[in-house]
Amino acid sequence: MWTDEQRVEPGDERPDGARRRATIHDVARLAGVSRQTVSRAVNDKGEIDPGTKERVLEAARLLDYRPSRFARGLVQKGAVTAGLVIPDLRNPFFPEVAAGVLEAAEQRGWQVVVWDSRIDEARERQALDVLSHQADAVVGYFKDSDDVLTRHLGGVPLVLLERGPQQTRFAAVGIDSSAGVEQGIAHLVEAGHRRIGMLDGERENGTRKQAFLEQVRRHGLPVDDSWIVLCPEHSVAGGEAGMDRLLDTRPEITAVFGFNDLIAVGAMRTARRRGRGVPDDLAVLGFDGLSLGELVDPALTTLHIDKRQLGRLAVEQMARLCAGEEPLRGADAWITPELIVRESA
């Protein structure tokens, strides 16, 4: 039915190899009609030949095209709804990200529906199933692969948080963990530490663990799996339990890097309970830059992430996708942590 020049395969790839969402331009090209004709067909407007309408709708189905309300011109205040999926609203990191999303959405006159997935992959998929019928675009934290997410999206634009450009074909806003950890480990090494452990928070080899291993090896320091302890709970209690295990395994450590600030605060509590002064006997470095870090004693040295900017960039990505534009990529879609030196390290 289609000529070679018209043919556009589902999941058409960009030159960089990443798949993109079909736009009204793709449907028009495949059906051999104008964008205005596509708009009339998918919105069931009159004044269009039935055969042409059938051809347009077939092209839309083939490309899994779903017109956003942006494409229909419904951009007045209150007309656009964004879905935000957060893994754990009890963790103070995520409300700050949400605040950035809400702030940027309000400036655009958007509504935001927030879904707490409670670190449950089934609830993440449920969120997509629901939001794909309620929202014009979705942004959030998801553990599933791109292929699984696609099956639950229904064609809605999706922006993933904390995934790098090589980790997904969707639009994303990432955190440059490598640049942050490089700053943190260099600071500990300059302070004279040669035996540095890590309290990790990801079951599989995550970016922060890989950055930690790369940096300690670059400085010629000893490291293997016994220097890293997993904290399944990303909480103060999880950090306390993890620090106990790390000190039992590697009592010689003089510094520890926590996957996040909550785990790092837990590490400090365990260190004091076991008679180790912070930072004299054990330096502690966090990652996130929570306000909580300024309130503990000693104040936590950490790698600060601009969480509100993370949320604002996510909204910018959604707006671009809904308007049929290419998302931000490269350095424009990354947040680089900044080392904040306080008293703990």
Number of C-alpha atoms within 10 A of each C-alpha: 7 12 10 8 9 15 15 20 13 17 14 15 14 10 7 6 9 15 16 18 23 23 22 21 14 21 28 20 18 24 27 20 16 13 17 10 20 28 18 16 22 18 11 11 12 10 9 13 10 11 8 16 21 14 20 25 17 15 25 25 13 16 21 18 21 19 21 22 17 17 15 12 10 12 14 11 12 13 14 23 19 23 23 26 24 22 20 18 16 11 13 15 20 17 16 19 22 23 17 22 25 23 17 20 23 14 9 16 16 19 17 20 14 18 21 17 21 15 15 14 14 11 17 24 20 15 21 28 16 14 25 20 11 16 21 25 27 27 26 26 18 24 15 13 10 13 10 11 18 15 12 18 20 16 19 25 27 26 28 22 22 20 21 21 18 7 12 16 19 20 29 27 32 24 23 21 25 19 15 23 30 17 17 27 22 15 16 21 16 10 11 11 18 18 19 25 29 28 29 25 24 16 9 9 10 12 18 24 23 13 19 26 21 15 19 21 13 10 12 10 14 13 16 9 9 12 19 24 22 21 24 14 15 22 20 21 18 21 32 23 20 28 29 19 18 22 17 10 14 16 11 14 19 21 26 27 29 31 24 25 31 26 30 33 29 22 32 29 19 21 22 13 12 11 9 16 15 22 18 11 14 22 26 29 35 30 29 22 23 23 13 13 22 15 10 12 13 18 16 31 24 31 25 20 22 18 24 21 18 24 27 20 25 30 27 18 26 24 21 15 25 22 14 19 12 13 20 18 15 10 12 11 21 22 21 17 24 19 22 17 16 14 16 25 24
